[in-house]
Amino acid sequence: MVTHGVDLGDDLLEIGPGPGAATEWLRHRVRRLVAIELEPEAAAALRDRFAGTNVEVAVGDATALPYPDESFDTVGMFTMLHHVPTRALQDAILAGALRALRPGGTLIGSDSLPSDRLHQFHEGDTYNPVEPAAFLTRLQTIGFGEITVTVSDRLLFRARKTPGSGV
Ligand SMILES: C[S@@+](CC[C@H](N)C(=O)[O-])C[C@H]1O[C@@H](n2cnc3c(N)ncnc32)[C@H](O)[C@@H]1O
């Protein structure tokens, strides 16, 4: 579990919530959860599902996050990076997450590992899996510190906005 031992704080931003499986689990562990979703239909369904709760749903593109600097304690992204068409756009999401984190805040996430099966599943759809061996360096170059990348049945990652983070 990528959240194990992480202090999620009060304010959590979830990028690419899709149908909201992670949202439902996370929302009980923070004061406020903001979920930004690219697809208007998915966002509308999520808004209905979480109406009257501590979840705020926004339609938007996380490659240009519309939130002020240092406004979240945690940013989470689960099984969404491989839906982002280029590495540059993935990095824009990660850099935006770093910018939106408060000092000491944590990025948590997961993604599917590259596989032929997943490639076939995404035929005709965006499929741009993260290369696990290069991911730690990417996070480090963007400015994260205290980075952990775990490869098991999927890719799990955790990184912090440490005092040395370059934003
Ligand atoms: C596989 S689903 C995510 C599943 C979900 N996170 C979960 O844990 O069950 C990927 C989602 O990311 C969204 N997404 C892709 N690119 C995005 C972007 N640039 N900004 C925001 N959401 C994005 C897609 O619309 C889709 O709903």
Ligand as a Chemical Component Dictionary entry (heavy atoms), coordinates in Angstrom:
data_LIG
# 
_chem_comp.id                   LIG 
_chem_comp.type                 NON-POLYMER 
_chem_comp.pdbx_formal_charge   0 
_chem_comp.three_letter_code    LIG 
# 
loop_
_chem_comp_atom.comp_id 
_chem_comp_atom.atom_id 
_chem_comp_atom.alt_atom_id 
_chem_comp_atom.type_symbol 
_chem_comp_atom.charge 
_chem_comp_atom.model_Cartn_x 
_chem_comp_atom.model_Cartn_y 
_chem_comp_atom.model_Cartn_z 
_chem_comp_atom.pdbx_ordinal 
LIG C1  C1  C 0  -7.478  4.375  -15.326 1  
LIG S1  S1  S 1  -8.264  5.846  -14.891 2  
LIG C2  C2  C 0  -7.819  6.106  -13.215 3  
LIG C3  C3  C 0  -8.327  5.142  -12.220 4  
LIG C4  C4  C 0  -8.395  5.669  -10.823 5  
LIG N1  N1  N 0  -7.329  6.585  -10.493 6  
LIG C5  C5  C 0  -8.450  4.543  -9.802  7  
LIG O1  O1  O 0  -7.578  4.497  -8.934  8  
LIG O2  O2  O -1 -9.354  3.736  -9.879  9  
LIG C6  C6  C 0  -7.282  7.178  -15.584 10 
LIG C7  C7  C 0  -7.992  8.513  -15.492 11 
LIG O3  O3  O 0  -7.049  9.572  -15.693 12 
LIG C8  C8  C 0  -7.722  10.598 -16.383 13 
LIG N2  N2  N 0  -6.748  11.482 -17.007 14 
LIG C9  C9  C 0  -5.934  11.187 -18.055 15 
LIG N3  N3  N 0  -5.196  12.271 -18.371 16 
LIG C10 C10 C 0  -5.539  13.256 -17.510 17 
LIG C11 C11 C 0  -5.132  14.612 -17.338 18 
LIG N4  N4  N 0  -4.222  15.166 -18.149 19 
LIG N5  N5  N 0  -5.707  15.344 -16.360 20 
LIG C12 C12 C 0  -6.643  14.792 -15.535 21 
LIG N6  N6  N 0  -7.082  13.510 -15.650 22 
LIG C13 C13 C 0  -6.534  12.748 -16.618 23 
LIG C14 C14 C 0  -8.572  9.835  -17.382 24 
LIG O4  O4  O 0  -9.616  10.638 -17.904 25 
LIG C15 C15 C 0  -9.075  8.661  -16.533 26 
LIG O5  O5  O 0  -10.296 8.959  -15.895 27 
# 
loop_
_chem_comp_bond.comp_id 
_chem_comp_bond.atom_id_1 
_chem_comp_bond.atom_id_2 
_chem_comp_bond.value_order 
_chem_comp_bond.pdbx_ordinal 
LIG C1  S1  SING 1  
LIG S1  C2  SING 2  
LIG S1  C6  SING 3  
LIG C2  C3  SING 4  
LIG C3  C4  SING 5  
LIG C4  N1  SING 6  
LIG C4  C5  SING 7  
LIG C5  O1  DOUB 8  
LIG C5  O2  SING 9  
LIG C6  C7  SING 10 
LIG C7  O3  SING 11 
LIG C7  C15 SING 12 
LIG O3  C8  SING 13 
LIG C8  N2  SING 14 
LIG C8  C14 SING 15 
LIG N2  C9  SING 16 
LIG N2  C13 SING 17 
LIG C9  N3  DOUB 18 
LIG N3  C10 SING 19 
LIG C10 C11 SING 20 
LIG C10 C13 DOUB 21 
LIG C11 N4  SING 22 
LIG C11 N5  DOUB 23 
LIG N5  C12 SING 24 
LIG C12 N6  DOUB 25 
LIG N6  C13 SING 26 
LIG C14 O4  SING 27 
LIG C14 C15 SING 28 
LIG C15 O5  SING 29 
# 
